[in-house]
């Protein structure tokens, strides 16, 4: 055993001397690594070769040169060793990152950077990220993972210990950035050149052309209106309904030809948005609506509520009783649920359209939306103060309600940062409990007491109760709110309750306590 070990040692020593001898001969004959002078020679020596310069200076000690060259060899070997260690650590890191990224993406559960939870760990993090090793699959249209490695300054920074102990002191913060939903604005146009007023406000308040593309769908083939729309160039997308023909209707409905064409146009335009352009949601406005400064903010904030609550089927910018004096100007951020479909600037989801499109009516589409067969006991969201106002007295309705109600609707002027607010109170399970409690705990008074106001203190709320359809109409007229009902549902009503201001006091016009459903005969 001893002889064998001795033989191995002698062989190893011989090989070491031989290899180093060959290496010294090679290095002795080459130009040393260094900076070249202006004349092309290696420094210091200008034009002369480095070895020759040294001889001219008086000769060089051979042993010194051997030692210097040995030191260079040792230095290069150490550098190669460090590079190999770094390459090894890079490979280990990226394999673990790739595996972790896949698990997080597949599971859909990634810790938020702002949550104070124990973060997951990585087994190795390199000093630099090699761009060639990036996982290309992470660049698809999926939530982006931002990974930040934060070092603990108290640890040993030597490379060997980093590779072995990095797991113990490396913290990983992971943030998910969800891509924002594109919310197109569909403008339904026909022959109003005043569509310019509507488009000007939409473009003025639009925070992003990419997130809120404006699609103007024009019926009627009106050349002057088409010219106005075309003047906006790439700021809007102009599409034209291809079928301008008259629709065959019953003789008694000939005067309603316009309503038939509108329903046909809506169907075609919504199919363009959802099927041809493949959007998942849309906000629909007509060419006679002007929007508020926070119109886009309002719908951006309501989109997640609408998609997560199956008891909702639309969000509207309109309050049917939003006239001056009937709304609280200090409550621009107040939102409600309503069982009445408001229209006039409303958000629709693709899955709801897939439900409605096969049975879309040939005329009077908005009243059709208010039928129980379509509503299915679902509600919409509406604001205290409207985010749209209409300036179009001219139209197929011949100004119905315009002079009496619509022209007096108050348009919100204050920007409310809805996306920064917690709107979970609008979810049915939260809203109903609080709303019913607030309404039916309010003192019950008569219209006469409310109008005289002598014995009333404070700003309310107060409750005025109706008992029948005719009774509701009388009370609504006396209080200045809209008195019509559609399938038994009052405008802006929720669970039969209409909320508004009267003489500066909050009033609830309500059915008796214990209400359960609408009476469709109240129409």
C-alpha positions in Angstrom: 0.0 0.0 0.0 2.8 2.4 0.9 4.7 1.5 -2.3 1.7 2.2 -4.4 1.1 5.6 -2.8 4.8 6.5 -3.2 4.7 5.5 -6.9 1.6 7.7 -7.4 3.2 10.6 -5.7 6.3 10.4 -7.9 4.2 10.1 -11.0 2.2 13.1 -10.0 5.3 15.2 -9.2 6.8 14.3 -12.5 3.6 15.2 -14.4 3.3 18.5 -12.5 7.0 19.5 -13.3 6.6 18.5 -17.0 3.3 20.4 -17.4 4.6 23.5 -15.8 7.8 23.3 -17.8 5.8 23.2 -21.0 3.6 26.1 -19.8 6.7 28.2 -18.9 8.2 27.6 -22.4 4.9 28.7 -23.9 4.6 31.8 -21.8 8.3 32.7 -22.2 7.9 32.9 -26.0 4.6 35.0 -26.1 4.0 38.6 -25.7 2.7 39.3 -22.2 -0.8 40.6 -21.6 -0.7 44.3 -21.2 -1.5 47.6 -22.8 0.1 48.4 -26.2 1.9 51.6 -26.7 1.5 54.0 -29.5 4.1 52.3 -31.6 2.6 48.9 -31.3 4.9 47.5 -28.7 3.7 46.2 -25.4 4.1 48.6 -22.5 6.5 49.5 -21.0 8.7 49.6 -24.1 6.9 51.6 -26.8 8.1 50.3 -30.2 10.4 47.5 -28.8 9.3 44.0 -27.8 8.8 43.6 -24.1 11.6 40.9 -23.7 14.1 42.9 -25.7 13.4 46.0 -23.8 14.1 44.2 -20.6 17.5 42.9 -21.8 18.5 46.4 -22.9 17.7 47.7 -19.4 20.4 45.4 -18.1 19.1 41.9 -18.2 16.5 40.1 -16.2 16.9 37.7 -13.5 15.6 34.3 -14.8 14.3 33.1 -11.5 12.4 36.3 -11.0 10.8 35.9 -14.4 9.8 32.3 -13.6 8.2 33.4 -10.3 6.3 36.3 -12.0 5.1 33.9 -14.8 4.0 31.4 -12.2 2.0 34.0 -10.4 0.3 35.0 -13.7 -0.6 31.4 -14.3 -2.0 31.0 -10.7 -4.0 34.2 -11.1 -5.6 33.0 -14.4 -6.4 29.6 -12.9 -8.2 31.3 -10.0 -10.1 33.5 -12.4 -11.3 30.4 -14.4 -12.3 28.8 -11.1 -14.4 31.8 -10.1 -16.1 31.9 -13.5 -16.9 28.2 -13.3 -18.5 28.7 -9.9 -20.6 31.6 -11.2 -21.8 29.6 -14.2 -22.8 26.8 -11.9 -24.8 29.2 -9.6 -26.5 30.8 -12.6 -27.7 27.5 -13.9 -29.0 26.4 -10.5 -30.9 29.7 -10.1 -32.6 29.7 -13.5 -33.7 26.1 -13.2 -35.4 26.9 -9.8 -36.9 30.2 -11.0 -38.3 28.6 -14.1 -39.9 25.9 -12.0 -41.2 28.3 -9.4 -42.7 30.7 -12.1 -44.5 27.8 -13.7 -46.0 26.7 -10.4 -47.1 30.2 -9.5 -48.7 30.7 -13.0 -50.5 27.4 -13.0 -51.8 27.8 -9.5 -52.9 31.3 -9.9 -51.8 32.1 -6.4 -48.9 34.5 -6.1 -48.1 36.6 -3.1 -48.7 40.3 -3.4 -45.7 42.5 -2.7 -47.8 44.6 -0.3 -49.0 41.7 1.8 -47.0 41.0 5.0 -46.7 37.2 4.5 -43.6 35.0 4.8 -42.2 35.1 1.3 -41.1 32.0 -0.6 -37.4 31.2 -0.9 -35.1 30.7 -3.9 -32.1 28.3 -3.6 -29.8 30.5 -5.5 -29.7 34.0 -6.9 -26.9 35.2 -9.2 -25.2 38.6 -9.0 -26.5 39.3 -12.6 -29.4 38.0 -14.7 -28.3 36.4 -18.0 -30.8 37.7 -20.6 -30.2 34.6 -22.8 -31.7 32.4 -20.1 -35.0 34.2 -19.7 -38.0 32.0 -19.9 -39.7 33.0 -23.1 -43.0 31.5 -21.9 -43.3 34.3 -19.3 -43.5 36.9 -22.0 -46.9 35.8 -23.1 -50.1 37.7 -22.2 -50.2 36.4 -18.6 -49.7 38.2 -15.3 -46.2 39.4 -15.1 -44.0 38.2 -12.2 -41.6 40.7 -10.7 -39.0 38.9 -8.6 -36.8 40.9 -6.3 -33.9 39.3 -4.3 -33.1 41.3 -1.2 -29.8 40.4 0.6 -29.3 40.4 4.3 -26.3 42.6 4.9 -25.2 40.5 7.9 -24.2 37.4 6.0 -20.9 36.2 4.8 -20.3 37.5 1.3 -17.7 35.0 0.2 -18.7 33.1 -3.0 -18.4 29.6 -1.6 -20.7 30.4 1.3 -23.1 32.3 -1.0 -23.6 29.1 -3.1 -24.2 26.9 0.0 -26.1 29.2 2.3 -28.1 31.5 -0.1 -31.4 29.9 0.8 -31.0 30.9 4.4 -30.7 34.7 3.9 -32.2 35.4 0.5 -35.8 36.9 0.6 -38.1 36.7 -2.5 -40.8 39.3 -3.1 -43.3 38.4 -5.8 -45.8 40.9 -7.3 -48.5 40.2 -9.8 -49.4 42.9 -12.3 -52.7 42.0 -13.9 -53.2 43.3 -17.4 -56.0 45.9 -17.4 -59.2 45.1 -19.2 -59.8 47.1 -22.4 -63.2 48.9 -22.1 -64.3 50.1 -25.5 -66.8 52.9 -25.8 -69.5 52.2 -28.4 -71.1 55.4 -29.7 -74.4 54.8 -31.5 -74.8 57.4 -34.2 -77.2 58.2 -37.0 -77.8 61.7 -38.5 -76.8 64.1 -35.7 -73.8 66.2 -36.7 -73.9 67.2 -33.0 -72.1 63.9 -32.4 -69.1 66.1 -32.3 -70.1 67.4 -28.8 -70.2 63.9 -27.5 -66.9 62.8 -29.1 -65.1 65.9 -28.0 -65.9 65.2 -24.3 -65.1 61.5 -24.6 -61.7 62.3 -26.1 -61.0 65.1 -23.7 -61.6 62.9 -20.6 -60.3 59.6 -22.0 -57.2 58.7 -19.9 -55.9 56.1 -22.5 -56.7 55.5 -26.1 -55.4 51.9 -25.8 -57.6 51.0 -22.8 -60.7 52.9 -24.0 -60.9 52.7 -27.8 -63.9 54.7 -29.2 -66.0 52.9 -31.8 -68.5 55.0 -33.6 -71.2 52.9 -35.3 -73.3 54.9 -37.7 -76.6 54.0 -39.2 -78.7 56.1 -41.6 -75.9 56.8 -44.1 -76.0 60.6 -43.3 -73.1 62.1 -45.2 -72.6 65.2 -43.0 -72.5 63.1 -39.9 -70.1 60.7 -41.5 -67.8 63.6 -42.4 -67.8 64.9 -38.8 -66.9 61.4 -37.5 -64.2 61.0 -40.1 -62.6 64.3 -39.1 -61.4 62.6 -35.9 -59.1 60.3 -37.9 -57.3 57.6 -35.8 -58.8 58.9 -32.5 -61.9 56.9 -33.2 -62.9 53.8 -35.2 -65.8 54.5 -37.6 -67.9 51.6 -38.7 -71.1 51.8 -40.8 -74.2 49.7 -40.6 -74.4 48.0 -44.0 -78.2 47.6 -44.1 -80.0 50.9 -44.6 -83.3 49.5 -45.9 -86.7 50.0 -44.4 -88.1 47.3 -42.2 -91.5 45.7 -43.0 -93.8 46.4 -40.0 -97.5 46.2 -39.3 -99.4 49.2 -40.7 -100.1 50.5 -37.2 -96.3 50.5 -36.5 -95.2 52.4 -39.5 -94.8 55.5 -37.3 -92.4 53.4 -35.2 -90.0 52.6 -38.1 -87.2 54.5 -36.3 -87.5 52.2 -33.2 -87.1 49.1 -35.4 -84.0 50.5 -37.1 -82.5 51.4 -33.8 -82.9 47.9 -32.5 -81.5 46.4 -35.7 -78.5 48.8 -35.5 -77.8 48.0 -31.8 -77.7 44.2 -32.6 -75.3 44.7 -35.5 -73.0 47.1 -33.6 -72.8 44.9 -30.4 -72.0 41.9 -32.6 -69.2 43.9 -34.1 -67.8 44.8 -30.7 -68.0 41.3 -29.2 -67.6 38.9 -32.2 -65.6 40.8 -34.8 -63.4 42.9 -32.5 -63.4 40.2 -29.7 -63.9 42.6 -26.7 -65.2 41.2 -23.4 -67.1 44.3 -22.3 -68.4 47.6 -23.7 -69.9 50.9 -22.6 -72.7 52.1 -24.8 -73.5 55.7 -25.3 -75.6 57.5 -27.9 -74.6 60.4 -30.1 -76.6 62.9 -27.9 -74.9 62.2 -24.6 -72.2 64.3 -22.9 -70.0 62.5 -20.3 -68.7 63.7 -16.9 -64.9 64.1 -16.1 -64.9 60.8 -14.1 -66.9 58.8 -16.7 -64.1 56.4 -17.5 -63.0 56.1 -13.8 -66.6 55.2 -12.9 -66.8 52.3 -15.3 -63.3 51.1 -14.7 -64.1 50.8 -10.9 -67.4 49.1 -11.5 -66.2 46.5 -14.0 -64.8 44.0 -11.3 -68.1 44.4 -9.3 -70.1 43.7 -12.4 -68.1 40.6 -13.3 -68.0 39.1 -9.8 -71.7 39.6 -8.7 -74.1 37.4 -10.7 -77.1 39.4 -9.4 -75.9 42.3 -11.4 -76.3 42.6 -15.2 -75.3 46.2 -16.0 -73.8 49.4 -14.7 -75.3 52.7 -15.8 -74.0 56.3 -15.7 -77.6 57.6 -15.4 -80.0 58.5 -12.6 -83.6 58.8 -13.8 -84.3 61.1 -10.9 -81.0 63.0 -11.2 -82.4 66.5 -11.5 -81.1 69.5 -9.6 -82.8 69.5 -6.2 -83.4 65.8 -6.2 -79.8 64.7 -5.7 -77.3 65.5 -3.0 -74.4 67.6 -4.6 -72.2 66.6 -1.7 -72.5 62.9 -2.4 -70.9 62.6 -5.8 -69.4 59.3 -4.7 -72.7 57.7 -3.6 -73.8 54.7 -5.7 -76.9 52.5 -5.6 -78.3 49.2 -6.9 -81.4 49.6 -9.0 -83.9 47.1 -10.4 -84.8 49.5 -13.2 -82.7 49.3 -16.4 -81.5 53.0 -16.9 -79.6 52.9 -20.2 -78.1 56.2 -21.3 -74.5 55.2 -20.9 -74.2 51.7 -19.6 -71.8 48.8 -19.4 -72.6 45.4 -20.8 -70.6 42.2 -20.5 -70.0 39.7 -23.4 -71.7 36.8 -21.5 -74.8 38.9 -20.9 -74.9 39.8 -24.6 -74.6 36.1 -25.5 -77.7 35.5 -23.5 -79.7 38.5 -25.0 -78.6 38.4 -28.6 -80.5 35.3 -29.8 -83.8 36.8 -28.6 -83.0 40.5 -29.3 -86.3 42.3 -30.1 -87.1 43.9 -33.4 -88.1 47.2 -31.7 -88.3 49.0 -28.4 -85.2 47.2 -27.1 -84.9 49.3 -23.9 -88.4 48.5 -22.6 -87.8 44.9 -23.6 -84.7 44.9 -21.3 -87.0 45.8 -18.5 -89.2 42.8 -18.8 -88.8 40.2 -16.1 -87.9 37.5 -18.7 -84.7 39.5 -19.5 -84.0 41.0 -16.1 -84.3 37.7 -14.2 -84.3 39.6 -10.8 -80.9 41.1 -11.6 -80.0 44.7 -10.9 -77.8 47.5 -12.2 -75.6 50.0 -10.5 -76.5 53.7 -10.8 -75.0 56.9 -9.3 -76.5 59.5 -7.1 -75.3 62.1 -9.6 -75.4 61.2 -13.3 -72.2 60.7 -15.3 -74.0 61.5 -18.6 -76.5 64.1 -19.7 -78.5 64.3 -22.9 -78.6 67.3 -25.1 -80.7 65.7 -27.9 -84.3 66.8 -27.9 -84.5 65.7 -31.6 -85.0 61.9 -32.0 -87.4 59.1 -32.6 -89.0 59.7 -29.2 -89.9 63.2 -30.4 -88.7 64.7 -27.2 -90.7 62.5 -24.8 -89.7 63.4 -21.2 -87.0 65.8 -22.5 -88.6 69.1 -21.6 -90.1 67.8 -18.4 -87.2 65.8 -17.0 -84.1 65.1 -19.1 -83.0 68.6 -19.8 -82.7 69.2 -16.0 -80.5 66.2 -15.2 -77.5 67.3 -13.2 -74.1 66.2 -14.7 -71.4 65.5 -12.2 -68.5 67.9 -12.4 -66.2 66.6 -9.6 -63.7 63.8 -10.3 -64.3 60.9 -7.9 -61.4 58.4 -7.7 -63.7 55.4 -7.6 -60.8 52.9 -8.4 -59.2 53.9 -5.1 -62.5 53.2 -3.1 -63.8 50.0 -1.6 -67.0 49.4 -3.6 -67.8 46.0 -2.1 -70.8 47.6 -0.3 -72.5 47.3 -3.7 -72.4 43.5 -3.6 -75.9 42.2 -2.9 -75.1 40.4 0.3 -73.7 43.7 1.7 -76.0 46.2 0.1 -79.4 44.6 0.9 -78.9 44.3 4.6 -77.7 47.9 5.1 -80.2 49.4 2.6 -83.3 47.7 4.1 -82.2 48.6 7.6 -81.6 52.3 6.7 -84.9 52.6 4.8 -87.3 51.0 7.2 -85.7 52.5 10.3 -86.5 56.0 9.0 -89.5 57.8 10.5 -92.7 57.4 8.5 -94.2 60.7 7.5 -96.8 62.1 5.0 -96.2 64.2 1.9 -97.9 67.1 3.7 -95.5 66.9 6.6 -92.6 66.8 4.3 -93.8 69.8 2.2 -94.6 71.9 5.3 -91.6 70.8 7.2 -92.6 72.4 10.4 -92.2 69.5 12.7 -89.2 67.9 11.0 -85.7 68.2 12.2 -82.5 67.5 10.4 -81.9 66.3 6.9 -83.5 62.9 7.3 -83.8 60.3 6.1 -87.6 60.1 6.2 -89.9 57.6 4.7 -93.1 58.1 2.6 -95.1 55.0 1.9 -97.3 54.0 -1.1 -99.8 51.2 -1.2 -100.9 50.9 -4.8 -99.9 51.8 -8.3 -102.2 54.8 -8.4 -101.0 55.9 -5.0 -97.4 55.7 -6.1 -98.1 57.9 -9.1 -99.8 60.6 -7.0 -97.0 60.7 -4.4 -94.3 60.7 -7.1 -95.9 63.7 -8.9 -96.2 65.6 -5.6 -92.6 64.9 -4.8 -91.3 65.7 -8.3 -89.9 62.3 -9.2 -90.7 60.3 -12.3 -94.0 58.4 -11.9 -93.9 55.8 -14.6 -93.4 52.1 -13.9 -92.1 49.3 -16.2 -93.2 45.8 -15.3 -94.0 47.2 -11.9 -90.5 48.7 -11.3 -90.3 52.4 -10.6 -87.5 54.4 -12.2 -84.3 54.3 -10.1 -86.1 52.0 -7.7 -84.5 49.1 -5.7 -86.8 46.6 -3.9 -89.6 49.1 -4.7 -87.8 51.9 -2.9 -87.0 55.3 -4.7 -84.3 57.4 -3.0 -84.1 61.2 -3.6 -83.8 64.6 -1.9 -86.8 66.8 -1.2 -86.3 70.3 0.2 -82.8 69.2 1.3 -83.9 66.1 3.1 -83.3 62.5 2.2 -86.6 60.7 1.4 -87.4 57.1 0.7 -90.6 56.5 -1.3 -91.3 52.9 -0.2 -93.8 50.0 -0.4 -94.9 48.6 3.0 -92.3 46.8 5.0 -92.0 43.1 4.1 -92.0 43.7 0.3 -91.1 40.6 -1.6 -91.6 41.2 -5.4 -92.9 43.5 -8.1 -96.4 43.4 -9.5 -96.0 43.3 -13.3 -99.5 44.6 -13.6 -98.3 48.0 -12.3 -97.4 49.1 -15.8 
